[in-house]
Amino acid sequence: VLRSLRRALEPPEPFDPASSDRVFRIALHSSPAFMAETTAAISALAPNVMIEWVRIRAGNQNDLADGLLDLLHVGGPAHLMDGIEAVDLEPVTFFSFARQDHPAAKNWSPATADRYRYLQVAVEDTGGTPIEKEHRLLNRPRTLGGKVQDFSLVGAVLAKTDFISTQPSFVMGDMWRLYGLAVLQPVAAPKDFPMRFAWSARTASDPANSWLREIVFAAYEKHQAGINRQLQDAAIALNE
């Protein structure tokens, strides 16, 4: 409470990226390519600033409101608490992935996909993945063959198994190339899945946070446009 009162009463401190040694904390699902690109962009302008990438968890909005986070990547139609501001991002695009020589890639169709099991990322902030919901909606049940706790593990597991996995383009970054994965048009995936960056209203006019948001938003837009274009060009069409 005292920290919040101090923030409200004190004038915003000036921010000089070149000399600042501030610590910024950003919560989002693991996306190594985006994290690397954004860290590099920030470090080029603010060499002494520290970026801490924080795991997504159920209490992130409370952390944001309490000033323990500077930015939160929010997926889906999640309700935002009072005192939190947000900007809408481009909706997420989903693709399916499998090892490059996967038999399903030779004749990719719902019937073919039905013969294989799926790999799922178990995330804490949802009551069921949007992929599961879409499969139920389209009456295309899928069988899970494995679960991992982080998006960064998807490529390594797919490369060694016959699993298929449907993931947002954002988290796959360079991973699909690193592990030589085939890109497939999804059998079932949400369209126009909402995505936002959120921050505390208390820091809305803070010069340091305003600077951070500008850098991160530009890096995100560039990353999304690039990976979506690459995956769309590489994707094997679904034969209905």
Steps between C-alpha positions, in 0.01 A plus 500: 500500500780741589679422175182576304445830684860601436460432128179703486642803686853520360554659158626262229879465503680593177634205305822492299541161326872553443580534872215314673563179693131427550359147518195431281289187550290362214273196533420293193507141378841380392589620151880485469519682166282791613677523836839510330392761244340723765790469744741599224287801402484621861869438568602697191332811642540436874816293559470503881131412520408149615210308343344221707268267310242360743293184457127531444299392803155548646600794725666715233227765498540549874876533451437758228265702721751481790786629287691171497464479121534769236329318210279194466424311179134397524345244267133424448191686620628524858343766723742770611491625857412859585803724480657313207530649154564308179556528127351253252751321281455319170302178560712187533535265204528126573686232305554129554847347509650153462841356419607562142461136384174442687268264303202732554667778300476293181119511501398757757128479578273473806482123450879473484544722805257278691748212493765682699526634853556861596752679719353766728658781698347510846458868587389633837297801392218323313236248594567297186689591188327684213604209274306250712193723491516532122534124450188448713312774314576341161439149633851395408622328817874461543702265717778640714828311502704732716515827693786740562512798735662750265459599136878487448490118540258439212757482219730250672213263582341516155834430331527165681138380490195460277309759703332797334466833680296811421656819634479878458754628248637740762661229712650295216735772374810332358416172675329342201815549291737403781331160535410459133126487557230472237242782517136395452175688463314417825215252507342712774622832637338823618484790261548859612625385842544824699835605641597803708782660692386634838653732759403672822313828464734638766793475260313619190673840500833384644771595245694174550196280454381703201842448341489126574154461347605680183801267453313179584194577286715579196704181550184292538341639184816434300538147641138406435499626143821314421413163653144498360632565150761223530257243636226580248750454218616165642161358606363184341132556413229295669326261262139502618 
